[in-house]
Amino acid sequence: MINVGGLGMNFLVLYSTIEGQTRKIAEAVASHLETQGHMVMLTDANQVGFADPGTSDGAILCAPVHIGRYPSPFVHYVHDWGTVLNDMPSAFISVSLSIASADEEEKTEARDYPVRLADETGWKPRFVLHCAGALKYTEYDFFKRWMLKRIASAEGGPIDTKHDHELTNWTEIKRFVDDILRALVKERNLAGE
Ligand SMILES: Cc1cc2nc3c(=O)[nH]c(=O)nc-3n(C[C@H](O)[C@H](O)[C@H](O)COP(=O)(O)O)c2cc1C
């Protein structure tokens, strides 16, 4: 447990997902924050309504890469709220397959997606985690299964299409959240709050 001087903070955890893995990651982030004594608003970017990040002490956004892009509702959200997010502690978990690749070029490409998002929207998160997602072969239609198997094969990933493969490192996610909390507590202490 990270000591925040008895003060729990409020976090917005906003995610976008197509196949469900990023929702699972966002839920893990939210649940870890809650076990550390913080309050969380967990929101799907497809149903944001009035998810104003400015009312939180920090925002952790999570989105997956699909065919080289983050989902449009997520990009729109970040575009609309980028200025507010830049004025507060914000973090981004970028979920992809290529970050788990054996090929360095693919990994570099994965690391470049958040840079391109920043160029497109102006949002510059202070903390970024590149997180491997999942291959849900049993849930894909024929074309998706074929395409993802080809990509996985090129990247040295799992190609057994009879099973799903979760590549997400849950310990790494908790460590990332802990690092953010430590940084925020340090800032609060320095500001004398
Ligand atoms: C149709 C499709 C396209 C994908 N395209 C990419 C891609 O361009 N780059 C990449 O690194 N991962 C790609 N992935 C892998 C996803 O990022 C990974 O499966 C992730 O877990 C999906 O998150 P979600 O379940 O929240 O949608 C793709 C996955 C699918 C199903």
The ligand as a MOL file (V3000), in Angstrom:
LIG
                    3D

  0  0  0     0  0            999 V3000
M  V30 BEGIN CTAB
M  V30 COUNTS 31 33 0 0 0
M  V30 BEGIN ATOM
M  V30 1 C -8.4450 -6.7680 -36.3620 0
M  V30 2 C -7.2530 -6.5340 -35.4650 0
M  V30 3 C -6.2460 -5.6730 -35.8870 0
M  V30 4 C -5.1130 -5.4630 -35.0780 0
M  V30 5 N -4.1330 -4.6080 -35.5080 0
M  V30 6 C -3.0210 -4.4330 -34.7480 0
M  V30 7 C -1.9650 -3.5730 -35.1760 0
M  V30 8 O -2.0220 -2.9300 -36.2240 0
M  V30 9 N -0.8670 -3.4740 -34.3970 0
M  V30 10 C -0.7540 -4.1670 -33.2220 0
M  V30 11 O 0.2780 -4.0480 -32.5610 0
M  V30 12 N -1.7540 -4.9480 -32.7630 0
M  V30 13 C -2.8770 -5.1070 -33.4940 0
M  V30 14 N -3.8900 -5.9060 -33.0490 0
M  V30 15 C -3.7660 -6.5550 -31.7300 0
M  V30 16 C -4.6050 -5.8220 -30.6810 0
M  V30 17 O -4.0060 -4.6040 -30.3080 0
M  V30 18 C -4.7570 -6.7430 -29.4630 0
M  V30 19 O -5.4290 -7.9070 -29.8680 0
M  V30 20 C -5.5020 -6.0870 -28.3190 0
M  V30 21 O -5.5260 -6.9860 -27.2290 0
M  V30 22 C -6.9170 -5.6890 -28.7180 0
M  V30 23 O -7.5010 -4.9630 -27.6650 0
M  V30 24 P -9.0710 -4.9960 -27.4120 0
M  V30 25 O -9.4000 -6.4500 -27.0430 0
M  V30 26 O -9.2740 -4.1130 -26.2560 0
M  V30 27 O -9.7480 -4.5430 -28.6340 0
M  V30 28 C -5.0200 -6.1210 -33.8190 0
M  V30 29 C -6.0580 -6.9870 -33.4050 0
M  V30 30 C -7.1550 -7.1890 -34.2130 0
M  V30 31 C -8.2480 -8.1330 -33.7550 0
M  V30 END ATOM
M  V30 BEGIN BOND
M  V30 1 1 1 2
M  V30 2 1 2 3
M  V30 3 2 2 30
M  V30 4 2 3 4
M  V30 5 1 4 5
M  V30 6 1 4 28
M  V30 7 2 5 6
M  V30 8 1 6 7
M  V30 9 1 6 13
M  V30 10 2 7 8
M  V30 11 1 7 9
M  V30 12 1 9 10
M  V30 13 2 10 11
M  V30 14 1 10 12
M  V30 15 2 12 13
M  V30 16 1 13 14
M  V30 17 1 14 15
M  V30 18 1 14 28
M  V30 19 1 15 16
M  V30 20 1 16 17
M  V30 21 1 16 18
M  V30 22 1 18 19
M  V30 23 1 18 20
M  V30 24 1 20 21
M  V30 25 1 20 22
M  V30 26 1 22 23
M  V30 27 1 23 24
M  V30 28 2 24 25
M  V30 29 1 24 26
M  V30 30 1 24 27
M  V30 31 2 28 29
M  V30 32 1 29 30
M  V30 33 1 30 31
M  V30 END BOND
M  V30 END CTAB
M  END
